[in-house]
């Protein structure tokens, strides 16, 4: 949002914003022009980049990075899938470093 606003202000004649926007990388300039930031933020799970689950992308990807959540064999998170109680407990256990089999 900041980069997009700096580019907009620079085009509108703000010299400070234009000076900063001139230093943006070509990839960021392309993302601003196309309104497509996906190439700059490669997804960890294939199915959370767009669509209904995209809103939670950062949270889901962080939990995937931490090993609390898992992807399927196709690299998808399946955000609409039901999470079973034992899966939820296992995720919490991994996050908190609690050994398997602990009550």
Residue pairs with C-beta under 8 A, 6 or more apart in sequence:
3 21
3 24
3 28
3 31
3 32
4 32
5 17
6 17
6 20
6 21
6 24
7 17
7 21
7 24
7 29
7 32
8 17
9 17
9 18
9 21
10 17
10 18
10 19
10 20
10 21
10 22
11 18
24 32
27 39
27 40
28 40
30 39
31 37
31 39
31 40
38 49
38 50
43 49
43 57
43 61
44 61
44 64
44 65
44 71
45 60
45 61
45 64
45 71
45 75
45 76
45 77
46 74
46 75
46 76
47 53
47 76
47 77
47 78
47 79
48 54
48 56
48 57
48 60
48 61
48 77
48 79
49 57
52 79
52 80
53 60
53 77
53 79
53 80
56 79
60 69
60 77
60 79
63 69
63 91
63 95
64 70
64 71
64 77
66 94
66 95
67 94
68 91
68 92
68 94
68 95
69 77
69 91
71 77
72 78
83 91
90 100
92 98
93 99
93 100
93 102
